Each structure stands twice: as structure tokens, then as C-alpha cells.
Amino acid sequence: MKEATVTFSLMAEANLLAGRSAEAARLFRRAYEAADERALLDFQLARVAQRQQQSAEVERHLGAYLE
């Protein structure tokens, strides 16, 4: 993993744990889109959606992650 990917991922994780889901999603996108890691992005966005209690989004992202 590139250093920037790790940094943005850690920042996203901190925001997710702090309840700032929208900022966490933005940072996860920044971390994994640049690294062309679509599967990891879908996994993390499923976690964000779970925090927001958006079950349809959780299923969509987990489905994409598992493909």
C-alpha cells in the first residue's frame, strides 16, 4: 500500500469511529480510488453504510466486495 493510501485510510477510520460517516466515506474514496482498490473501497463503504443504518447500501457494497 502506498503511504498516502495508508494515511487516508487511517484518517477515514478515525472519522468513522467518531461518527463522522460522510467524511469517512470521502476519505475512504480518496484512499482506495487512487490506489485502484475497488474491492477494499466497497468493503469500507459497506462499513460506513452500516453505521448509517442503510441496509440496502450495505448489501450493495458487500455484494460488490465479494464479486
Secondary structure as GFF3:
##gff-version 3
##sequence-region A 1 67
A	DSSP	alpha_helix	3	17	.	.	.	ID=ss1
A	DSSP	alpha_helix	21	34	.	.	.	ID=ss2
A	DSSP	alpha_helix	38	51	.	.	.	ID=ss3
A	DSSP	alpha_helix	55	66	.	.	.	ID=ss4
###
